[in-house]
Amino acid sequence: MIRLRRLTKVFAGQAGAAVDDLTLDVAAGETCVLIGPSGCGKTTTMRMINRLIEPTRGTIEVDGRDVAKADPVELRRRIGYVIQQVGLFPHMTIADNVATVPRLLGWTPARLEARVDEMLALVGLDPASFRRRYPRELSGGQRQRVGVARALAGDPPVMLMDEPFGAVDPITRARLQNELLKILAAVGKTVVFVTHDVDEAIRMGDRIAILRDGRLVQHGTPVEILVRPADPFVEEFVGADRALKRLGLVAVPDVMAPGAGGAAKGSPTVSLHTSALGALPALLAAPDGAVTVVDAAGRPVGRLSFADVQRVLTDESPG
């Protein structure tokens, strides 16, 4: 768990505080996304957690320990850090890059080798093909995966991710987001994730903290923020299409009419794993405004109609 209490950072010569009296909790195993306009204090907040920047006032606790009382080097070895520019060591192989923190922690060579292979496999890179390569031989997306593998290699309880996918193309970015979500579900880390992209925040965050001028404006689940924005600033920031964004968070099984009996022969189909937003094209193509929902084997398991989707759009509860 990460606890920020009245956290403030004032830089010399700067009018106002970069971070101003920020109080925020990030629960163990949760991904909290910090988002807001440029200069709102999100990256400064993240860098104070691992003491790359020291706060002017306030306290930060990681797993119950005050980071101000910890040795900065030891603290950073317990916190994985992924940045947009990746920051791989160009003169080191991929295996040596991934092994950086475990080596500093004194792991044995056999344990190091096994961990490198485990982490590369986890991020979808075949160890036999990639461990002896150098960063210059990899694509941007592959380098970003190595950066995630390196951050996870020492098994840190906390990960900080500063716009980790900002430098890759949109298709690669979406694929990396999906892969990271699977990885985080498997490893159960506490994550603070910085982005400027609202759609990425909604997709990646268990909770979202919206900052403005160094202050916390709203903190809640993606659905809570989309359904009940705290003020006009949040409403404008998340976008006029926030109703459609909410549909992207709703799984078809949560709103469909279950049972194969209602499935019409020849009806358009959607997968059981589709979101309500993803089902809209099929609904638009359906003559009767309804589609059959099928499982992985293609068996009908339910029926989804425009009325089911409309209920989501008109439901004002954040549940």
C-alpha atoms as one frame of an Amber mdcrd trajectory, in Angstrom:
protein
   0.000   0.000   0.000   1.121   3.555  -0.757  -0.028   6.428   1.439   0.554
  10.064   0.537  -0.296  12.574   3.257  -0.441  16.336   2.587   2.316  15.952
   0.051   3.689  19.259  -1.234   6.548  20.116  -3.562   7.639  23.670  -4.321
  10.469  24.185  -6.807  12.726  27.196  -6.384  11.803  30.049  -8.705   8.451
  28.492  -9.618   5.190  30.278  -8.912   2.933  28.004  -6.893   3.443  24.405
  -5.867   4.058  21.600  -8.367   2.228  19.309  -5.925  -0.047  21.001  -3.409
  -1.310  19.300  -0.225  -1.965  15.958  -1.943  -3.459  13.145   0.127  -3.992
   9.817  -1.652  -4.040   6.087  -0.858  -3.176   3.334  -3.319  -4.303  -0.059
  -2.018  -2.083  -3.131  -2.205  -2.414  -4.852  -5.568  -4.200  -1.861  -7.119
  -3.289   0.140 -10.197  -3.832   3.850  -9.617  -3.502   6.079 -12.671  -2.432
   9.699 -12.186  -3.757  11.913 -14.959  -4.266  15.590 -15.639  -3.108  18.441
 -17.868   0.586  19.028 -18.503   2.238  20.500 -15.425  -0.425  19.235 -13.022
   2.127  17.410 -10.834   1.576  13.773 -11.778   5.196  12.914 -12.682   6.517
  14.946  -9.731   4.237  12.938  -7.422   5.511   9.671  -8.861   9.161  10.672
  -8.522   8.662  11.614  -4.897   7.527   8.071  -4.120  10.986   6.647  -4.931
  12.789   9.808  -3.796  14.065  10.912  -7.163  12.523  14.182  -5.960  12.295
  15.082  -2.271   9.020  16.636  -1.047   8.933  20.069   0.532   6.352  18.876
   3.048   4.239  15.815   3.825   4.847  12.083   4.188   4.974   9.052   1.907
   4.646   5.496   3.174   5.240   2.347   1.118   4.029  -0.825   2.819   3.882
   1.020   6.140   7.437   2.397   5.955   8.200   6.103   5.740  10.308   6.473
   2.594  12.089   9.518   4.082  13.692   7.180   6.623  14.782   4.617   4.034
  18.090   4.520   2.186  17.243   5.884  -1.285  19.250   3.216  -3.125  17.678
   0.364  -1.184  14.248   1.948  -1.618  14.629   2.090  -5.398  15.673  -1.549
  -5.551  12.293  -2.391  -3.989  10.359  -0.284  -6.495  10.175  -1.159 -10.185
  10.379   1.855 -12.491   9.314   1.991 -16.148   9.602   5.183 -18.187   8.599
   6.238 -21.689  12.189   6.257 -22.970  12.709   2.738 -21.518  16.295   3.536
 -20.460  17.887   0.188 -21.351  21.679   0.052 -21.137  22.742  -0.010 -24.825
  26.058  -1.806 -24.210  24.414  -4.670 -22.286  22.519  -7.650 -23.656  18.803
  -7.996 -23.018  19.541 -10.688 -20.426  21.958  -8.409 -18.563  19.488  -5.526
 -18.699  16.723  -7.652 -17.171  19.109  -9.009 -14.527  20.228  -5.547 -13.352
  18.380  -5.347 -10.022  18.558  -9.046  -9.081  22.328  -8.885  -9.637  22.563
  -5.886  -7.297  20.534  -7.868  -4.772  23.161 -10.630  -4.848  21.210 -13.374
  -6.557  23.169 -16.470  -7.632  24.000 -16.913 -11.354  21.607 -19.850 -11.670
  18.766 -17.918 -10.075  19.546 -14.901 -12.261  19.421 -16.946 -15.454  16.146
 -18.581 -14.500  14.605 -15.221 -13.586  15.652 -13.614 -16.866  14.025 -16.414
 -18.841  10.901 -16.245 -16.679  10.525 -12.480 -17.128  11.155 -12.499 -20.876
   8.570 -15.243 -21.319   6.137 -13.290 -19.145   6.298 -10.249 -21.447   6.008
 -12.371 -24.586   9.648 -12.468 -25.705  11.178 -15.880 -26.389  14.265 -16.118
 -24.119  16.200 -18.220 -26.616  15.720 -15.552 -29.285  16.112 -12.388 -27.236
  18.406 -12.878 -24.246  21.629 -12.390 -26.258  20.431  -9.464 -28.354  21.156
  -5.794 -27.690  18.573  -3.005 -27.353  19.456  -1.560 -30.776  18.325  -4.823
 -32.388  14.790  -4.529 -30.979  11.729  -2.581 -32.062  10.290   0.132 -29.836
   7.562  -2.176 -28.579  10.044  -4.951 -27.826  12.288  -2.552 -25.906   9.285
  -1.430 -23.891   8.520  -5.051 -22.991  12.114  -5.508 -21.844  11.701  -2.413
 -19.682   8.686  -4.004 -17.993  10.585  -7.290 -17.566  13.500  -5.448 -15.955
  11.186  -3.582 -13.574   9.576  -6.852 -12.479  12.745  -8.942 -12.259  13.608
  -8.138  -8.634  10.005  -8.919  -7.602   9.302  -5.433  -6.205   6.018  -4.959
  -4.336   5.523  -1.563  -6.013   5.883  -0.420  -9.630   5.989   3.115 -10.969
   5.159   3.550 -14.657   5.645   6.984 -16.206   3.924   7.152 -19.624   5.402
   3.714 -20.419   3.740   3.381 -23.824   3.840   7.006 -24.954   6.640   6.479
 -27.489   5.111   3.594 -29.461   2.540   3.587 -32.259  -1.180   3.218 -31.399
  -1.477  -0.419 -32.502   1.590  -1.495 -30.529   0.389   0.599 -27.601  -2.976
  -1.172 -27.459  -1.257  -4.570 -27.624   1.171  -3.618 -24.838  -1.686  -2.344
 -22.690  -3.472  -5.683 -23.046  -0.316  -7.611 -22.223   0.437  -5.445 -19.197
  -3.087  -5.927 -17.856  -2.617  -9.714 -18.063   0.803  -9.480 -16.395  -0.450
  -7.300 -13.545  -3.395  -9.637 -12.967  -0.902 -12.498 -12.644   1.713 -10.838
 -10.419  -0.456  -8.660  -8.162   1.756  -5.565  -7.858   0.795  -2.161  -6.496
   1.160   0.225  -9.422   1.209   3.990  -9.851   0.767   4.715 -13.552   1.146
   8.176 -15.104  -0.482   9.024 -18.426  -1.918  12.011 -20.260  -4.338   9.791
 -22.197  -7.848   9.499 -20.726  -8.652   6.333 -22.659  -5.479   4.684 -21.369
  -6.319   5.740 -17.804  -9.791   4.222 -18.069  -8.412   1.029 -19.561  -5.486
   0.519 -17.183  -6.656   1.873 -13.823  -8.478   0.204 -10.959  -8.726   3.782
  -9.719  -7.955   7.110 -11.345  -6.628  10.228  -9.600  -7.273  13.393 -11.597
  -4.900  16.255 -10.751  -5.081  19.942 -11.561  -2.512  22.572 -10.558  -0.898
  20.102  -8.170  -4.125  19.281  -6.342  -6.308  16.195  -6.344  -9.656  16.950
  -8.000 -11.220  13.485  -8.022 -10.196   9.949  -7.075 -12.363   6.975  -7.929
 -12.958   3.995 -10.166 -13.165   4.629 -13.922 -16.936   4.076 -13.801 -17.375
   6.491 -10.878 -15.479   9.212 -12.716 -17.349   8.664 -15.978 -20.773   8.563
 -14.327 -20.263  11.237 -11.677 -17.509  13.696 -12.594 -16.737  15.869  -9.565
 -16.932  19.209 -11.385 -17.048  20.795 -14.857 -13.245  20.467 -15.188 -13.394
  16.655 -14.771 -16.441  16.436 -17.024 -14.621  18.300 -19.777 -11.369  16.435
 -19.192 -12.858  12.937 -19.561 -14.631  14.059 -22.741 -18.084  14.491 -24.176
 -18.072  10.822 -25.187 -17.855   9.618 -21.572 -21.039   7.569 -22.025 -19.384
   5.602 -24.836 -16.224   5.242 -22.739 -18.357   3.685 -20.030 -19.702   1.125
 -22.514 -16.110   0.016 -23.045 -15.935  -0.959 -19.367 -19.111  -3.056 -19.419
 -18.795  -6.732 -20.375 -21.530  -8.211 -22.545 -22.336 -10.962 -19.968 -23.199
  -8.231 -17.441 -26.035  -6.812 -19.562 -27.203  -9.558 -21.930 -30.286 -11.723
 -21.507 -28.783 -15.153 -20.692 -29.835 -18.455 -22.196 -29.550 -19.960 -25.667
 -33.310 -20.142 -26.129 -33.639 -16.555 -27.298 -30.993 -16.840 -30.001 -32.425
 -16.358 -33.483 -31.108 -18.494 -36.308 -28.834 -16.497 -38.604 -28.555 -13.658
 -36.107 -25.274 -11.672 -36.013 -23.039 -12.861 -33.181 -20.636 -11.342 -30.691
 -18.170 -13.050 -28.386 -18.902 -13.544 -24.718 -15.707 -11.558 -24.016 -16.790
  -8.483 -25.983 -17.506  -5.166 -24.286 -20.844  -3.444 -24.754 -19.008  -0.840
 -26.857 -17.392  -3.555 -28.971 -20.827  -5.071 -29.622 -22.249  -1.860 -31.128
 -21.145  -2.520 -34.756 -22.879  -5.914 -34.729 -25.990  -4.370 -33.157 -26.066
  -1.701 -35.875 -25.884  -4.429 -38.535 -28.614  -6.555 -36.929 -32.020  -6.169
 -38.654 -33.906  -6.494 -35.365 -31.393  -4.567 -33.205 -30.256  -7.663 -31.327
 -27.366 -10.122 -31.575 -26.601 -13.608 -30.332 -23.816 -13.914 -27.760 -21.615
 -16.984 -28.244 -18.920 -18.627 -26.122 -15.402 -19.616 -27.267 -16.803 -22.756
 -28.925 -19.396 -20.752 -30.871 -22.335 -21.969 -28.762 -25.172 -19.460 -28.139
 -25.292 -18.382 -24.498 -27.466 -15.279 -24.614 -29.004 -12.381 -26.457 -27.955
  -8.701 -26.475 -30.190  -5.904 -27.689 -29.985  -2.134 -28.106 -32.311  -1.871
 -25.104 -29.718  -3.697 -22.966 -27.029  -1.230 -24.024 -29.346   1.738 -23.559
 -29.940   0.768 -19.943 -26.187   1.133 -19.342 -26.210   4.626 -20.844 -29.122
   5.772 -18.695 -27.965   4.146 -15.452 -26.539   6.872 -13.204 -25.224   4.504
 -10.535 -21.440   3.965 -10.480 -21.787   0.272  -9.647
